[in-house]
Amino acid sequence: SILNSLKYAGVATAVDVVLGCTIAWLLVRSRAVGHLALDGLAMLPLAVPGLILAAGYVALTVPGGPFAGIGPRHNPFFILVIAYSVRRLPFMVRGVAAGLEQVPEALEEAARNLGASRLGTILRITVPLVAANIIAATVLTFSFAMLEVSDSLILAQLQHHYPITKQIYYLAASTGSPDTMNDAAALGVYGMLMLAVTMGLASALLGRRMGAIFRA
């Protein structure tokens, strides 16, 4: 279950880094029509309960449908990666956007005036200045994806695909030997320690308290 969670959360975090950085750039540096709608769409997973989203994924992958092959009754890798990515995308967007808000746009304009390309400006000026925000948001996104509950309980239905949280639920609900409860407690302690370490790391990277990480 630990390896499964590492696999699901790792791929989902990589997806969120790409999507989150792109969306944050469009929100902060672009004033194109529809950027406010994009902001609301990116934040929508915070407003919709995880169980509702998970039920929607189950409905999309019903047997006989076009997405049945990635449904819970088969290998749920892709649907879990999608679910984790959607649930944690707001963390990445807000973290990177907060960093971009603190970077004066004049620095990028100066680089462009000196002949740098748009891509070169982003890679050599903008990214180094917001690297701490990107890393902190990535760490938090990964840790919360590792401990995602709602999607894991509903979308992982075969034991060899269980992530950590579903394995804890399975062990805690088991009526077998007392060792199963001890195993569930051990996994829970592991999850709490991992979350504490990653949150402390994110706070140290930005040199501020956790409550201020996503503030512009």
Salt bridges, closest charged atoms under 4 A:
ASP39 OD1 - ARG94 NH2 2.77
GLU108 OE1 - ARG29 NE 3.06
GLU148 OE2 - ARG87 NE 3.60
GLU148 OE1 - ARG88 NH2 2.55
